[in-house]
Amino acid sequence: MFALKHHILLGLLMALVLVTPAQAGEAEDLRQYVDENTQRLVEKLNEERGLYEEDPEAFYESMDQALTDFVDFRRIAARVMGRYARQTTPEQRDEFVVKFKRSLFDSYAQALVNADDFEIQVKEATINPQSDDRASVQMEVISASGTRYPVTYSMYKTADGKWLMENIIVEGVNIGLAFRDRFSQEMEENRGQIQAVIDGWSDAVESLNLDQEVDKS
């Protein structure tokens, strides 16, 4: 299958298009804005492929700078820690955010730059009828063979009107929940030693077989 790792980092890249102008508050405006910018972001990815091969650290820094203002890594990391976040110090929370971001890039960058040709189609954006500061964007990643994989991005609107990504759902698998379950498992295996879990997070992510979870869904 078209590796799930590709979808996740593609999701991070796609978050760049989720920052809408203040006046674009309706669902169709959001969908059009995402759609118009998709190709530009794919082109950016293609340009960065060579950089990764020449200097992986520079590739990581480039992606980090591009995504930090558009993906709420701190919010996602806090949700991954779940109830255990209350046991951490501010310094530990900061450390986990850094390790969480790096683990994602380390795990998925190589798979992404080696991906076959693909296409992304933006299908629909929906504003939550119960809360106009929540929305989702439905997309499809289409592999070179023509296989379609549904992907949903969950966003929330900040106080200054920006849409930030806070979760990804790939073929029905909630990626945020999968990471949170893994964190809980690591806490049990390390007998509640949260620093040990933070220190070993990169290895924990590598051992989390998300592709298998999608196959079972």
N, C-alpha and C positions, 0 to 999 in steps of 0.2 A: 504494500500500500504506500501511498504518498506519505512519507513519514510525518507523524504527529509533531515531531520536533520542528519541522518546517513551518507548520501552521502556527505554532506558538510564537516563534520569533517573527513570523510574518504579522502576527497579531500585534506585536509590539511596534513594528514598523507602521502598521496601519493606524496606530493610535495617533500618529502625527497629523492625520487628516481630520481628527475629531475635534479640533479646536475651531469652533465656528465663530463667525462675526456675531456681534451682540444682537444684530437684528435678525439673525437666522435662527429663530427659536422654534419654528415649526418642523415637524418630522420630514416633510418633503424637502425643505431647505437643507436639513442635515444630510439627508440621503444624497441630494445632488452635490453638496459640497464634498462628501466622502468620495462619490463617484468621480468627480472631476479631478481629484487629486491622486487617485489610485495609481494611474499610470506614471505620474511624476515620481511617486515613491518607489515604484518598481524599478524605474530607471536609476534612482539613487542607489538602490540595492545592487543593481548590476555594476555600477561604478565602484562600489566598495568591495566587490569580490576580489579584485586584484590587490587591494590594500591588505586584506586579510592574509593572503598568501605571502605578501612581502613582509608584513609587520602585524602579527596578530594583536599585539598590545595597542597599536595605533588604531586598528579596526575596532577594538573594544572601546577605546576612548571616544572615537567618532560616534559610535552607536549610543554610548552613554550620554554624551552631550546632546545628541539629537532627541533622545527619548525622555530624559529626566524631566523636562518641562511639560511633557504630554502624558506620561504614564505615572500614576500615583503609586510609585514603588513602596513608599512608606505605608500607605493605606493597605496595599496588598500584603506586605510583609506582616503587618499587625494582625491581619485576618488569618494569615497562615499560622502565626503563633497562637491565635485564639485565646483561650482563658489563661494560657501560660504567660502571656504578655504581662500580666499583673505581677508576676514573680521577677521580672527583669528590672535592672537599673536603666536609667536613660542611656548610659554608655553601652550597655548590652543591646538595647533596641537599635541604637545607631549602628553598632557592629553588625547586627543581623541584617539590616537593610542593605548594607554594603555587600555582605556575603550572599544575600539572596539575589541581588542584581547580578553579581559576578557569576554565580552558579548558573543562572539562566543563559547568560552570554557564553560561558564556557561550554555548556552542554549543547547548545543549539547553533552556535555560529558556524562550526565546521559543517554540520548537516545542511545549513541554509546555503552556504556559498557553493556547495556541491550539488544543489538541487537541480533537477531537470527543469526544462521550460514549464511555466505554469501561467495561469491567468486568474485574475480575481474579479469577480462580478459582485457589485453591491446591489442587493436585492431590495431591501426595505429598511427604513428607520422608523422606530416606534417610540414615542414619548409615553412614559408611564402615566396612565390616566389618573392615578392616585397621587402622583408626585411629578410635577413638571421639571424637577431637577434630576430626574432619572430617565434614562433612555437605553435602547438597545439597537444595534445595527446588524441586520442579517446579511451574510455574505456567502459566497461559494468560492472555494479554491478548486480550480479545474486543472488536473494534471495533464501532462503531455499526451497521455493515453486517452484523455477525455473523461476520466472518472471525476465525479463531483463530490466535494466534501463540504458539508455545511459548517459554518463557523459563525458564532454570535459573540459580539463584543458588548459588554455591559459598561455603561458610562454614567458619570454623575456630573452635574454642573456645579462649578465652584461659585463662590460669592461674587467673583468678578466676571462671571459669565462664560468661563472656559469649560469645555467638555473634556474630562479626563477618563481614561480607561481604568476600571477597577477589577475586571475579571474577563475571562475568556471561556467559552464553551465550545468544544470541538466534538462534533458528531454525538452530542448528548452528554459528553463527559465534562463535568464542571472542574476545570483545571485548578481553580482556587481551593475547592474542597479536597481535591486529590492531594495537593501540597499540605493542606492542614491536617489531613489524616496521617500523612507521612510524618509530620512534625510530632503529632501525638504519639505515634508509634516509637519514634526516636526517644521521646521523653520517658516512655515506659522502659525501653531497653537500657537507657542510661540512668535509671532509678531517680528521675527527677533532677538530674544535674543539667540545668539549662545551658550552662556555659559549654559543656561537652557537646550538646546538640548543636549549638551555634558553631563551634569549632569544626564539627564534622559534617556540616550541612552540604557541602559540595559533594561529598561521597554519597550522602543520602539521596540527593537528587539524581545522581548517576544510576543508583540502584532502583529508582522508581520507574517501572516499566509502563509509561503512559500509553505507548502504542498498544500494549496488551489490554489495557483498560478500554480503549476505544474499540478494539476487536470484540470485546465481550458485550459492548453496549448494543 
